[in-house]
Amino acid sequence: ARSPIEMMMEEYEKLASELLEWIRRTVPWLENRVGEPSMSAMQRKLEDFRDYRRLHKPPRIQEKCQLEINFNTLQTKLRLSHRPAFMPSEGKLVSDIANAWRGLEQVEKGYEDWLLSEIRRLQRLQHLAEKFRQKASLHEAWTRGKEEMLSQRDYDSALLQEVRALLRRHEAFESDLAAHQDRVEHIAALAQELNELDYHEAASVNSRCQAICDQWDNLGTLTQKRRDALERMEKLLETIDQLQLEFARRAAPFNNWLDGAVEDLQDVWLVHSVEETQSLLTAHDQFKATLPEADRERGAIMGIQGEIQKICQTYGLRPCSTNPYITLSPQDINTKWDMVRKLVPSRDQTLQEELARQQVNERLRRQFAAQANAIGPWIQAKVEEVGRLAAGLAGSLEEQMAGLRQQEQNIINYKTNIDRLEGDHQLLQESLVFDNKHTVYSMEHIRVGWEQLLTSIARTINEVENQVLTRDAKGLSQEQLNEFRASFNHFDRKRNGMMEPDDFRACLISMGYDLGEVEFARIMTMVDPNAAGVVTFQAFIDFMTRETAETDTTEQVVASFKILAGDKNYITPEELRRELPAKQAEYCIRRMVPYKGSGAPAGALDYVAFSSALYGESDL
């Protein structure tokens, strides 16, 4: 049987082997510094280490202590038994065990530090990865749709103001893009730090970061391209805008000129002479002289429009259908220009036709004037000859009659000239010619003169015939008639064969008549029974050849007062003062008795009683 010492030796060997085996197994575990990719895995490692320290190591510490106690006890017993000291198997000495244990503890201490460091690293990585994802997501959300927005060609069909608005909007986007530069740099810095900290998903982080950077570079390129395109489009549209403004500046006055030209070319006129027509032709020729310059201006205006179209075609722009500065289109200008070109020859023809018509009218005027200038003086001369014959300056009445009959025949024979002039006048009227600068005689003047001539010759012949009858009836001699004619002609101031009342009064006074207003009024009723206001030679003869011995009667005086009284049976003092000289009026008023008849106003006087009382007492 084995002794207790032997059993103790075996126990030592066994415990030592087990402890060293445990150390041998544990040390590699503690030396393994390969970290886990996740915090949870590292947390489990930390928990395993903590279990090792709390659960697995303490018993091994007891075992180590017990092993040392057993070793010391065994050596003591062997020494007391004077036996040789116990020499454990190789590598199982207490010192070997102590060295192995120190090595365990050394590895254990570094393992704990590594675990804590690795957990801190993973914690940092987790924070950085989350921050990277957050920043990347925000950036990706901001850039979403930006490439499509920058790639669109919405400016191709935009107007200048719209392109300028797009430029302002793009400038705002560029400012926003510049502000995001820091975010992109921050994202790249986070990715670099994750790589430096050996993040386990560094590949995906790098891929995402690279995609963000590539997209960012593309956004920068697209942004610059869009700015270049917008600025180029703005310059093109500004050029077009300036051309449109120039088009409007030149087209507006040219259109006004076209409108005025069309209006003038279609304007109706009313001319009455060759000179007026020539003036229109001259003005029209002057207008035609301006057409080449106008055509050059039209060409320049069309050239401006051509430049606009060329720019649109060259750069693929939408054709400019409207001009913001004017509603007038090039087609409108060309249409009006074509109208002017068509109206010019039409106006030429119309003016030439009018000139031909006016030339015909001018020949008619001259033809009429040539005859009228001969007929007018002829009629005037004949009127004067008839007047001289009527004045009794051509010998006896029979000689006057012979001369008048000869003149009458001459006048009748001249009628063909009047008829021919009437024909020319009719042609003028049919041609609507109403003026004639070549003669002072109008047809109406000729007609009136002709009618006066016919009337004068007829009346003069009648007067001479009546004078013959008067001469024969009253036994007047030619000498008496000549005296009457001389007296009449002397007081015929107008030399028209008739004396006016004032001339007749002067004639009577020269012959010794003592005339008051009443008496003269009575005489005028005798020589001018129709109240024509004139005294003819025949009436003058009749008056001069009446019974000179005849004296005034009461009835004649009453008739004179009745005229002054306006055919009333009474007369007022006011009427006497108005109609008679002052002395005669006052004489009558003092001697007339008041009128006693009915219907008379107060102060009315009885001129019948006055005339009866006056008969034989007055020379009136």
LOGUKE-662561 format. One record per residue (C-alpha): residue number from 1; x, y negated, z negated. Coordinates in steps of 0.02 Angstrom, whole numbers, always signed. Layout:
// LOGUKE-662561
(site NUM, (X, Y, Z))
...
END
This chain:
// LOGUKE-662561
(site 1, (+0, +0, +0))
(site 2, (+55, -173, +35))
(site 3, (+111, -284, -104))
(site 4, (+28, -452, -140))
(site 5, (+187, -539, -81))
(site 6, (+176, -448, +83))
(site 7, (-6, -488, +95))
(site 8, (+36, -669, +61))
(site 9, (+166, -665, +199))
(site 10, (+43, -591, +320))
(site 11, (-87, -718, +268))
(site 12, (+39, -858, +298))
(site 13, (+84, -790, +468))
(site 14, (-98, -776, +514))
(site 15, (-146, -950, +452))
(site 16, (+7, -1026, +532))
(site 17, (-31, -945, +698))
(site 18, (-212, -1002, +692))
(site 19, (-167, -1178, +643))
(site 20, (-33, -1192, +775))
(site 21, (-152, -1120, +904))
(site 22, (-284, -1248, +857))
(site 23, (-154, -1385, +870))
(site 24, (-95, -1315, +1035))
(site 25, (-273, -1317, +1100))
(site 26, (-319, -1486, +1027))
(site 27, (-167, -1584, +1083))
(site 28, (-204, -1565, +1272))
(site 29, (-382, -1621, +1239))
(site 30, (-318, -1774, +1148))
(site 31, (-186, -1804, +1281))
(site 32, (-316, -1805, +1421))
(site 33, (-336, -1990, +1461))
(site 34, (-443, -1971, +1616))
(site 35, (-585, -2091, +1589))
(site 36, (-767, -2059, +1629))
(site 37, (-853, -2169, +1758))
(site 38, (-997, -2217, +1646))
(site 39, (-1018, -2288, +1475))
(site 40, (-1130, -2143, +1424))
(site 41, (-995, -2016, +1466))
(site 42, (-865, -2116, +1371))
(site 43, (-987, -2134, +1228))
(site 44, (-1003, -1944, +1224))
(site 45, (-813, -1929, +1220))
(site 46, (-809, -2050, +1076))
(site 47, (-943, -1948, +988))
(site 48, (-841, -1789, +1021))
(site 49, (-689, -1874, +947))
(site 50, (-788, -1933, +799))
(site 51, (-853, -1752, +776))
(site 52, (-673, -1694, +786))
(site 53, (-623, -1814, +650))
(site 54, (-773, -1781, +540))
(site 55, (-805, -1597, +571))
(site 56, (-662, -1509, +654))
(site 57, (-504, -1588, +583))
(site 58, (-544, -1593, +396))
(site 59, (-550, -1401, +381))
(site 60, (-386, -1393, +474))
(site 61, (-313, -1516, +352))
(site 62, (-367, -1400, +211))
(site 63, (-294, -1255, +304))
(site 64, (-129, -1347, +326))
(site 65, (-126, -1393, +142))
(site 66, (-170, -1216, +91))
(site 67, (-36, -1150, +205))
(site 68, (+94, -1260, +122))
(site 69, (+32, -1208, -51))
(site 70, (+38, -1027, -4))
(site 71, (+213, -1048, +68))
(site 72, (+277, -1132, -91))
(site 73, (+192, -1003, -202))
(site 74, (+264, -862, -100))
(site 75, (+440, -934, -110))
(site 76, (+423, -958, -296))
(site 77, (+369, -781, -321))
(site 78, (+509, -714, -213))
(site 79, (+636, -817, -305))
(site 80, (+570, -761, -471))
(site 81, (+578, -583, -407))
(site 82, (+756, -615, -352))
(site 83, (+709, -575, -181))
(site 84, (+766, -666, -26))
(site 85, (+668, -819, +30))
(site 86, (+527, -794, +153))
(site 87, (+575, -835, +330))
(site 88, (+418, -855, +438))
(site 89, (+422, -804, +619))
(site 90, (+505, -922, +740))
(site 91, (+409, -1080, +763))
(site 92, (+300, -1051, +613))
(site 93, (+405, -1137, +484))
(site 94, (+324, -1263, +375))
(site 95, (+429, -1393, +462))
(site 96, (+369, -1329, +630))
(site 97, (+192, -1342, +571))
(site 98, (+225, -1517, +502))
(site 99, (+306, -1571, +665))
(site 100, (+158, -1501, +764))
(site 101, (+39, -1589, +647))
(site 102, (+131, -1754, +664))
(site 103, (+125, -1732, +852))
(site 104, (-63, -1699, +836))
(site 105, (-90, -1854, +734))
(site 106, (+17, -1958, +852))
(site 107, (-85, -1900, +1002))
(site 108, (-243, -1922, +902))
(site 109, (-203, -2102, +863))
(site 110, (-167, -2147, +1048))
(site 111, (-323, -2054, +1100))
(site 112, (-434, -2162, +991))
(site 113, (-351, -2320, +1053))
(site 114, (-375, -2260, +1231))
(site 115, (-558, -2220, +1201))
(site 116, (-591, -2393, +1129))
(site 117, (-494, -2476, +1269))
(site 118, (-584, -2374, +1400))
(site 119, (-753, -2415, +1325))
(site 120, (-708, -2599, +1323))
(site 121, (-652, -2582, +1504))
(site 122, (-812, -2496, +1555))
(site 123, (-912, -2626, +1460))
(site 124, (-821, -2762, +1556))
(site 125, (-845, -2667, +1718))
(site 126, (-1029, -2645, +1683))
(site 127, (-1046, -2832, +1650))
(site 128, (-949, -2878, +1805))
(site 129, (-1042, -2752, +1913))
(site 130, (-1210, -2816, +1853))
(site 131, (-1154, -2995, +1883))
(site 132, (-1090, -2947, +2056))
(site 133, (-1255, -2864, +2099))
(site 134, (-1354, -3012, +2035))
(site 135, (-1249, -3140, +2130))
(site 136, (-1246, -3033, +2286))
(site 137, (-1435, -3009, +2281))
(site 138, (-1466, -3195, +2260))
(site 139, (-1347, -3235, +2403))
(site 140, (-1423, -3102, +2516))
(site 141, (-1596, -3169, +2478))
(site 142, (-1538, -3345, +2523))
(site 143, (-1457, -3289, +2686))
(site 144, (-1605, -3182, +2737))
(site 145, (-1671, -3251, +2903))
(site 146, (-1535, -3383, +2914))
(site 147, (-1446, -3300, +3061))
(site 148, (-1609, -3288, +3158))
(site 149, (-1647, -3469, +3115))
(site 150, (-1476, -3527, +3173))
(site 151, (-1487, -3423, +3331))
(site 152, (-1654, -3490, +3390))
(site 153, (-1658, -3614, +3535))
(site 154, (-1804, -3718, +3475))
(site 155, (-1715, -3874, +3538))
(site 156, (-1728, -3821, +3720))
(site 157, (-1906, -3887, +3736))
(site 158, (-1896, -4022, +3604))
(site 159, (-1910, -4208, +3629))
(site 160, (-1773, -4330, +3577))
(site 161, (-1856, -4374, +3412))
(site 162, (-1886, -4190, +3378))
(site 163, (-1703, -4149, +3413))
(site 164, (-1649, -4289, +3297))
(site 165, (-1764, -4217, +3164))
(site 166, (-1686, -4045, +3194))
(site 167, (-1514, -4123, +3174))
(site 168, (-1562, -4202, +3008))
(site 169, (-1633, -4036, +2952))
(site 170, (-1474, -3948, +3009))
(site 171, (-1367, -4072, +2913))
(site 172, (-1468, -4032, +2758))
(site 173, (-1439, -3847, +2792))
(site 174, (-1252, -3878, +2812))
(site 175, (-1251, -3963, +2643))
(site 176, (-1342, -3815, +2569))
(site 177, (-1219, -3697, +2657))
(site 178, (-1071, -3792, +2585))
(site 179, (-1148, -3780, +2412))
(site 180, (-1159, -3589, +2433))
(site 181, (-973, -3578, +2474))
(site 182, (-933, -3571, +2287))
(site 183, (-1057, -3429, +2264))
(site 184, (-977, -3327, +2401))
(site 185, (-805, -3358, +2327))
(site 186, (-872, -3309, +2156))
(site 187, (-942, -3147, +2228))
(site 188, (-774, -3109, +2310))
(site 189, (-684, -3146, +2145))
(site 190, (-802, -3027, +2052))
(site 191, (-767, -2891, +2180))
(site 192, (-580, -2918, +2164))
(site 193, (-590, -2906, +1974))
(site 194, (-693, -2747, +1986))
(site 195, (-559, -2675, +2098))
(site 196, (-422, -2728, +1977))
(site 197, (-517, -2645, +1835))
(site 198, (-530, -2486, +1939))
(site 199, (-719, -2487, +1949))
(site 200, (-780, -2316, +1998))
(site 201, (-900, -2386, +2129))
(site 202, (-772, -2506, +2199))
(site 203, (-800, -2438, +2375))
(site 204, (-984, -2489, +2377))
(site 205, (-939, -2656, +2296))
(site 206, (-805, -2687, +2427))
(site 207, (-924, -2637, +2567))
(site 208, (-1059, -2754, +2504))
(site 209, (-934, -2894, +2474))
(site 210, (-863, -2871, +2648))
(site 211, (-1037, -2876, +2724))
(site 212, (-1071, -3037, +2629))
(site 213, (-907, -3114, +2687))
(site 214, (-934, -3060, +2867))
(site 215, (-1110, -3129, +2863))
(site 216, (-1044, -3289, +2785))
(site 217, (-915, -3308, +2923))
(site 218, (-1051, -3275, +3052))
(site 219, (-1163, -3404, +2970))
(site 220, (-1022, -3531, +2980))
(site 221, (-996, -3492, +3163))
(site 222, (-1182, -3499, +3202))
(site 223, (-1198, -3661, +3102))
(site 224, (-1061, -3744, +3203))
(site 225, (-1132, -3677, +3365))
(site 226, (-1305, -3743, +3321))
(site 227, (-1233, -3912, +3274))
(site 228, (-1138, -3919, +3438))
(site 229, (-1294, -3869, +3534))
(site 230, (-1403, -3996, +3442))
(site 231, (-1277, -4136, +3467))
(site 232, (-1258, -4090, +3650))
(site 233, (-1447, -4086, +3670))
(site 234, (-1462, -4253, +3579))
(site 235, (-1336, -4332, +3698))
(site 236, (-1427, -4259, +3848))
(site 237, (-1595, -4319, +3786))
(site 238, (-1521, -4490, +3742))
(site 239, (-1456, -4500, +3920))
(site 240, (-1628, -4451, +3985))
(site 241, (-1709, -4575, +3865))
(site 242, (-1598, -4715, +3928))
(site 243, (-1639, -4666, +4106))
(site 244, (-1824, -4663, +4065))
(site 245, (-1808, -4835, +3984))
(site 246, (-1717, -4900, +4138))
(site 247, (-1851, -4820, +4248))
(site 248, (-1988, -4908, +4148))
(site 249, (-1894, -5074, +4148))
(site 250, (-1878, -5073, +4337))
(site 251, (-2037, -4979, +4383))
(site 252, (-2155, -5095, +4287))
(site 253, (-2113, -5255, +4386))
(site 254, (-2099, -5156, +4547))
(site 255, (-2272, -5083, +4515))
(site 256, (-2339, -5258, +4485))
(site 257, (-2260, -5310, +4651))
(site 258, (-2342, -5161, +4736))
(site 259, (-2511, -5202, +4660))
(site 260, (-2494, -5383, +4716))
(site 261, (-2438, -5327, +4889))
(site 262, (-2586, -5208, +4907))
(site 263, (-2703, -5344, +4846))
(site 264, (-2630, -5472, +4966))
(site 265, (-2630, -5351, +5113))
(site 266, (-2812, -5308, +5081))
(site 267, (-2862, -5486, +5040))
(site 268, (-2991, -5564, +5153))
(site 269, (-2963, -5736, +5222))
(site 270, (-3062, -5874, +5302))
(site 271, (-2966, -5980, +5427))
(site 272, (-3029, -6113, +5545))
(site 273, (-2879, -6153, +5651))
(site 274, (-2729, -6084, +5741))
(site 275, (-2617, -6174, +5617))
(site 276, (-2697, -6088, +5468))
(site 277, (-2682, -5920, +5556))
(site 278, (-2501, -5956, +5599))
(site 279, (-2471, -5998, +5417))
(site 280, (-2542, -5828, +5368))
(site 281, (-2433, -5744, +5500))
(site 282, (-2280, -5836, +5437))
(site 283, (-2318, -5784, +5258))
(site 284, (-2345, -5605, +5318))
(site 285, (-2179, -5606, +5412))
(site 286, (-2093, -5672, +5256))
(site 287, (-2174, -5531, +5158))
(site 288, (-2115, -5402, +5285))
(site 289, (-1940, -5472, +5269))
(site 290, (-1943, -5423, +5085))
(site 291, (-1989, -5242, +5122))
(site 292, (-1810, -5177, +5150))
(site 293, (-1755, -5247, +4982))
(site 294, (-1913, -5176, +4903))
(site 295, (-1876, -5006, +4982))
(site 296, (-1700, -5013, +4908))
(site 297, (-1773, -5051, +4738))
(site 298, (-1896, -4908, +4758))
(site 299, (-1750, -4795, +4807))
(site 300, (-1654, -4850, +4653))
(site 301, (-1804, -4813, +4543))
(site 302, (-1827, -4643, +4625))
(site 303, (-1639, -4615, +4602))
(site 304, (-1660, -4639, +4415))
(site 305, (-1797, -4508, +4415))
(site 306, (-1683, -4396, +4520))
(site 307, (-1545, -4410, +4390))
(site 308, (-1667, -4357, +4255))
(site 309, (-1722, -4206, +4357))
(site 310, (-1541, -4160, +4395))
(site 311, (-1496, -4162, +4211))
(site 312, (-1647, -4053, +4172))
(site 313, (-1602, -3928, +4309))
(site 314, (-1415, -3925, +4267))
(site 315, (-1441, -3891, +4082))
(site 316, (-1600, -3790, +4098))
(site 317, (-1707, -3918, +4008))
(site 318, (-1893, -3926, +4018))
(site 319, (-1942, -4046, +4159))
(site 320, (-1990, -4217, +4092))
(site 321, (-2172, -4233, +4144))
(site 322, (-2204, -4396, +4052))
(site 323, (-2109, -4554, +4013))
(site 324, (-2133, -4621, +3835))
(site 325, (-2104, -4799, +3893))
(site 326, (-2227, -4807, +4038))
(site 327, (-2378, -4711, +4101))
(site 328, (-2328, -4744, +4280))
(site 329, (-2260, -4592, +4371))
(site 330, (-2143, -4585, +4523))
(site 331, (-2288, -4512, +4621))
(site 332, (-2391, -4667, +4581))
(site 333, (-2253, -4779, +4648))
(site 334, (-2231, -4676, +4806))
(site 335, (-2419, -4672, +4834))
(site 336, (-2432, -4861, +4820))
(site 337, (-2278, -4884, +4929))
(site 338, (-2355, -4773, +5064))
(site 339, (-2514, -4877, +5052))
(site 340, (-2413, -5037, +5076))
(site 341, (-2325, -4963, +5228))
(site 342, (-2493, -4916, +5304))
(site 343, (-2572, -5084, +5265))
(site 344, (-2431, -5188, +5341))
(site 345, (-2463, -5139, +5525))
(site 346, (-2650, -5149, +5494))
(site 347, (-2625, -5325, +5428))
(site 348, (-2516, -5365, +5579))
(site 349, (-2652, -5310, +5698))
(site 350, (-2788, -5403, +5603))
(site 351, (-2687, -5564, +5599))
(site 352, (-2645, -5552, +5785))
(site 353, (-2829, -5524, +5823))
(site 354, (-2873, -5674, +5715))
(site 355, (-2740, -5778, +5803))
(site 356, (-2813, -5732, +5972))
(site 357, (-2986, -5778, +5909))
(site 358, (-2925, -5944, +5840))
(site 359, (-2837, -5981, +6004))
(site 360, (-3001, -5953, +6095))
(site 361, (-3087, -6065, +5967))
(site 362, (-2953, -6197, +5993))
(site 363, (-2984, -6195, +6181))
(site 364, (-3170, -6213, +6145))
(site 365, (-3133, -6359, +6029))
(site 366, (-3026, -6447, +6158))
(site 367, (-3155, -6413, +6294))
(site 368, (-3294, -6483, +6185))
(site 369, (-3187, -6630, +6129))
(site 370, (-3139, -6677, +6308))
(site 371, (-3323, -6693, +6354))
(site 372, (-3379, -6770, +6189))
(site 373, (-3242, -6901, +6198))
(site 374, (-3311, -6951, +6369))
(site 375, (-3497, -6938, +6327))
(site 376, (-3490, -7029, +6160))
(site 377, (-3415, -7190, +6229))
(site 378, (-3527, -7178, +6381))
(site 379, (-3683, -7173, +6271))
(site 380, (-3616, -7315, +6165))
(site 381, (-3584, -7419, +6321))
(site 382, (-3758, -7383, +6387))
(site 383, (-3836, -7431, +6220))
(site 384, (-3743, -7597, +6228))
(site 385, (-3796, -7626, +6409))
(site 386, (-3978, -7591, +6366))
(site 387, (-3959, -7709, +6218))
(site 388, (-3894, -7846, +6330))
(site 389, (-4039, -7817, +6449))
(site 390, (-4160, -7820, +6303))
(site 391, (-4085, -7986, +6244))
(site 392, (-4149, -8067, +6404))
(site 393, (-3980, -8119, +6468))
(site 394, (-4001, -8045, +6642))
(site 395, (-4117, -8169, +6728))
(site 396, (-4306, -8154, +6750))
(site 397, (-4414, -8017, +6673))
(site 398, (-4426, -7935, +6843))
(site 399, (-4238, -7934, +6859))
(site 400, (-4224, -7863, +6683))
(site 401, (-4350, -7728, +6728))
(site 402, (-4254, -7683, +6885))
(site 403, (-4092, -7669, +6786))
(site 404, (-4177, -7565, +6651))
(site 405, (-4253, -7446, +6779))
(site 406, (-4082, -7424, +6857))
(site 407, (-4007, -7386, +6687))
(site 408, (-4149, -7264, +6650))
(site 409, (-4110, -7169, +6810))
(site 410, (-3926, -7166, +6769))
(site 411, (-3965, -7097, +6597))
(site 412, (-4078, -6961, +6670))
(site 413, (-3943, -6913, +6794))
(site 414, (-3815, -6900, +6652))
(site 415, (-3921, -6769, +6562))
(site 416, (-3823, -6626, +6643))
(site 417, (-3668, -6680, +6547))
(site 418, (-3766, -6671, +6384))
(site 419, (-3830, -6497, +6431))
(site 420, (-3654, -6437, +6470))
(site 421, (-3593, -6506, +6304))
(site 422, (-3737, -6416, +6216))
(site 423, (-3677, -6254, +6297))
(site 424, (-3501, -6280, +6232))
(site 425, (-3570, -6324, +6062))
(site 426, (-3670, -6163, +6059))
(site 427, (-3512, -6064, +6096))
(site 428, (-3425, -6151, +5952))
(site 429, (-3568, -6112, +5835))
(site 430, (-3574, -5931, +5891))
(site 431, (-3388, -5924, +5851))
(site 432, (-3426, -6005, +5681))
(site 433, (-3321, -6158, +5722))
(site 434, (-3387, -6307, +5627))
(site 435, (-3243, -6431, +5633))
(site 436, (-3150, -6513, +5775))
(site 437, (-3000, -6625, +5744))
(site 438, (-2989, -6673, +5927))
(site 439, (-3144, -6783, +5925))
(site 440, (-3239, -6893, +5807))
(site 441, (-3401, -6848, +5895))
(site 442, (-3504, -6704, +5832))
(site 443, (-3648, -6631, +5930))
(site 444, (-3765, -6708, +5806))
(site 445, (-3688, -6879, +5837))
(site 446, (-3707, -6855, +6024))
(site 447, (-3888, -6798, +6003))
(site 448, (-3932, -6945, +5891))
(site 449, (-3844, -7065, +6008))
(site 450, (-3930, -6987, +6159))
(site 451, (-4100, -6996, +6073))
(site 452, (-4069, -7175, +6021))
(site 453, (-4018, -7216, +6200))
(site 454, (-4177, -7137, +6269))
(site 455, (-4283, -7223, +6136))
(site 456, (-4195, -7390, +6165))
(site 457, (-4217, -7386, +6354))
(site 458, (-4400, -7335, +6337))
(site 459, (-4437, -7465, +6204))
(site 460, (-4345, -7600, +6298))
(site 461, (-4440, -7561, +6460))
(site 462, (-4602, -7566, +6359))
(site 463, (-4555, -7732, +6280))
(site 464, (-4514, -7810, +6449))
(site 465, (-4678, -7744, +6519))
(site 466, (-4771, -7822, +6370))
(site 467, (-4677, -7984, +6394))
(site 468, (-4733, -7986, +6576))
(site 469, (-4913, -7959, +6520))
(site 470, (-4898, -8095, +6387))
(site 471, (-4818, -8216, +6509))
(site 472, (-4951, -8187, +6638))
(site 473, (-5094, -8191, +6512))
(site 474, (-5038, -8352, +6428))
(site 475, (-4964, -8435, +6581))
(site 476, (-4790, -8451, +6508))
(site 477, (-4650, -8502, +6622))
(site 478, (-4485, -8412, +6631))
(site 479, (-4403, -8564, +6551))
(site 480, (-4518, -8550, +6399))
(site 481, (-4481, -8366, +6383))
(site 482, (-4296, -8403, +6394))
(site 483, (-4313, -8532, +6255))
(site 484, (-4406, -8408, +6144))
(site 485, (-4274, -8278, +6183))
(site 486, (-4133, -8399, +6142))
(site 487, (-4214, -8443, +5975))
(site 488, (-4246, -8261, +5933))
(site 489, (-4071, -8205, +5981))
(site 490, (-3996, -8347, +5881))
(site 491, (-4079, -8287, +5720))
(site 492, (-4061, -8100, +5759))
(site 493, (-3903, -8081, +5655))
(site 494, (-3887, -7893, +5677))
(site 495, (-3913, -7907, +5864))
(site 496, (-4031, -7759, +5864))
(site 497, (-4180, -7845, +5943))
(site 498, (-4269, -7871, +5776))
(site 499, (-4267, -8008, +5647))
(site 500, (-4275, -7974, +5462))
(site 501, (-4396, -8079, +5355))
(site 502, (-4257, -8197, +5295))
(site 503, (-4200, -8225, +5474))
(site 504, (-4379, -8257, +5529))
(site 505, (-4406, -8383, +5385))
(site 506, (-4247, -8475, +5438))
(site 507, (-4308, -8480, +5617))
(site 508, (-4477, -8554, +5566))
(site 509, (-4395, -8684, +5455))
(site 510, (-4281, -8735, +5598))
(site 511, (-4436, -8764, +5702))
(site 512, (-4510, -8883, +5571))
(site 513, (-4626, -8768, +5472))
(site 514, (-4651, -8820, +5290))
(site 515, (-4668, -8647, +5213))
(site 516, (-4719, -8596, +5039))
(site 517, (-4716, -8415, +4981))
(site 518, (-4902, -8393, +5005))
(site 519, (-4901, -8462, +5180))
(site 520, (-4748, -8361, +5232))
(site 521, (-4825, -8203, +5162))
(site 522, (-4982, -8238, +5263))
(site 523, (-4878, -8265, +5423))
(site 524, (-4783, -8102, +5391))
(site 525, (-4948, -8008, +5386))
(site 526, (-4979, -8076, +5559))
(site 527, (-4809, -8035, +5639))
(site 528, (-4778, -7872, +5541))
(site 529, (-4952, -7797, +5516))
(site 530, (-4876, -7624, +5483))
(site 531, (-4759, -7692, +5346))
(site 532, (-4606, -7622, +5436))
(site 533, (-4499, -7762, +5365))
(site 534, (-4445, -7829, +5538))
(site 535, (-4510, -7950, +5671))
(site 536, (-4497, -7894, +5852))
(site 537, (-4473, -8011, +5998))
(site 538, (-4649, -7970, +6059))
(site 539, (-4723, -8016, +5890))
(site 540, (-4619, -8174, +5890))
(site 541, (-4687, -8222, +6061))
(site 542, (-4865, -8185, +6005))
(site 543, (-4843, -8296, +5853))
(site 544, (-4761, -8437, +5949))
(site 545, (-4894, -8439, +6085))
(site 546, (-5047, -8440, +5973))
(site 547, (-5161, -8595, +5963))
(site 548, (-5040, -8721, +5892))
(site 549, (-5183, -8840, +5859))
(site 550, (-5265, -8713, +5749))
(site 551, (-5260, -8767, +5566))
(site 552, (-5272, -8666, +5409))
(site 553, (-5445, -8623, +5348))
(site 554, (-5511, -8584, +5175))
(site 555, (-5517, -8401, +5223))
(site 556, (-5332, -8402, +5273))
(site 557, (-5283, -8483, +5107))
(site 558, (-5391, -8359, +5010))
(site 559, (-5310, -8216, +5108))
(site 560, (-5138, -8280, +5060))
(site 561, (-5182, -8290, +4874))
(site 562, (-5263, -8118, +4883))
(site 563, (-5096, -8047, +4943))
(site 564, (-5006, -8130, +4799))
(site 565, (-5138, -8065, +4676))
(site 566, (-5116, -7887, +4735))
(site 567, (-5290, -7881, +4816))
(site 568, (-5378, -7937, +4654))
(site 569, (-5515, -8072, +4648))
(site 570, (-5414, -8169, +4519))
(site 571, (-5232, -8211, +4490))
(site 572, (-5131, -8232, +4331))
(site 573, (-5010, -8375, +4290))
(site 574, (-4871, -8246, +4279))
(site 575, (-4903, -8187, +4458))
(site 576, (-4903, -8368, +4522))
(site 577, (-4739, -8408, +4434))
(site 578, (-4663, -8248, +4502))
(site 579, (-4719, -8269, +4684))
(site 580, (-4712, -8460, +4710))
(site 581, (-4581, -8593, +4686))
(site 582, (-4590, -8671, +4512))
(site 583, (-4668, -8837, +4563))
(site 584, (-4800, -8755, +4674))
(site 585, (-4840, -8626, +4539))
(site 586, (-4865, -8758, +4405))
(site 587, (-4970, -8863, +4527))
(site 588, (-5087, -8715, +4559))
(site 589, (-5097, -8668, +4374))
(site 590, (-5148, -8845, +4325))
(site 591, (-5286, -8856, +4457))
(site 592, (-5357, -8678, +4456))
(site 593, (-5508, -8651, +4346))
(site 594, (-5523, -8496, +4237))
(site 595, (-5594, -8342, +4323))
(site 596, (-5771, -8307, +4260))
(site 597, (-5797, -8136, +4335))
(site 598, (-5797, -7973, +4236))
(site 599, (-5646, -7859, +4204))
(site 600, (-5517, -7999, +4207))
(site 601, (-5386, -8022, +4071))
(site 602, (-5376, -8179, +3967))
(site 603, (-5299, -8325, +4062))
(site 604, (-5349, -8259, +4235))
(site 605, (-5374, -8398, +4365))
(site 606, (-5501, -8417, +4508))
(site 607, (-5397, -8440, +4668))
(site 608, (-5556, -8435, +4780))
(site 609, (-5629, -8592, +4699))
(site 610, (-5457, -8674, +4707))
(site 611, (-5441, -8636, +4895))
(site 612, (-5615, -8707, +4930))
(site 613, (-5574, -8865, +4834))
(site 614, (-5404, -8876, +4916))
(site 615, (-5466, -8856, +5097))
(site 616, (-5434, -9015, +5191))
(site 617, (-5330, -9089, +5050))
(site 618, (-5170, -8991, +5073))
(site 619, (-5054, -8962, +5218))
(site 620, (-5031, -8782, +5167))
END
